[in-house]
Amino acid sequence: MYLDLLLVGFGHVARRFVKLLDERASVLHDRHDVRCRIVGVTTARHGAAFDPNGLSTAVLLDRYASGSSIDGTDRDRAGRDYSWLLSEARHHTATACAEGRVVLIETTPLDVTNGGFPAIDHVREALLAGAHVITANKAPVAFGYRDLAARAAAAGRRFFFEGAVMDGIPIFNLVRETLPACEILRFRGVVNATTNFILTAMERGRTYHDALTEMQRAGIAEADASHDEDGWDAAAKTAALINVLMDGDATPLTVAREGIRAITPDRVHDARARGRRIRLVASAQREGGLLLGRVAPEELHPGDPLAQLDGLQNGLLLETDVLGTVGILQLDGGLTQTAYALLSDLITIAKQGTRDRNRGHSLAPSP
Ligand code: HSE
């Protein structure tokens, strides 16, 4: 199957993703019969490019690294925004759109101040144009999951977001594919790598500032790192988990939230001296008919699986009605893992497309 990719956002995750696409090209082709080409990219500060015959990954990355526009001309060409990208795609890849072979890869930064926009619009418009959507941005699923899932179903397209929580470690896929007869009753997790890295670094004598700077340099902290520090990233992930796994209607704003700025080295060491560890814990549970989400630093008992998580590690404990508690740990987190989530969603879309075609299902949108 041939897939044409449109990228909105070309930050750390997207750049790692396009490299991973090249690195795994033979696996995609030999094992999954998928061939991909990037036909369009828009960026916030490096212009935009579109070529229906495919753009060169190496050239895009070189131009980005050199600071010039990714189309090789002057930067920030007026009007070359997301609407421009979609209109180029509608015009030049109409057949591929109609056949369900165009995928929007949405990796714009998390912004909690605008109710999930403009990322939600990116998803809506792409679905309307006939593209599938994969996002690593938490905003669409945290603010607009129900609406977007319904729009995707009506359009006969996929809306996937595995990279939104715990990078490439399967959470949404795992529940969708392997826990179809279980209810998720509650969950607890450590879902933000930046704050876990800072707390671990402070336990080891490093400063908060030093550890945060390292996460910013590594491209793991959010573009606006206060989203990590103040718990917004974890609250967005909590809302996403509530909406998808528990059929809730949360947003990051409805999740009770406390970040880690008030955690001092003294508090971290004091907890350690008592055999405890402070971790930023995200959780949700049902109480009196309501689904309550919470993000807050907690002192964890050494027997708690979440207390074992160091540095970039993340973990999620799902309490189910049938299987008891199912734990998922991410012991190696990072950019490659987030990029991998996009890749794995892409393969799922290709496989489902092939399966639908073999069964003779139409990929055309519902009337
Ligand atoms: N800023 C996020 C984190 C990136 O630190 O976990 C991955 O969602």
Residues whose N, C-alpha, C, O or C-beta is under 5 A from the ligand:
A	BS01	HSE	A164 V191 N192 A193 T194 I220 A221 E222 D228 D233
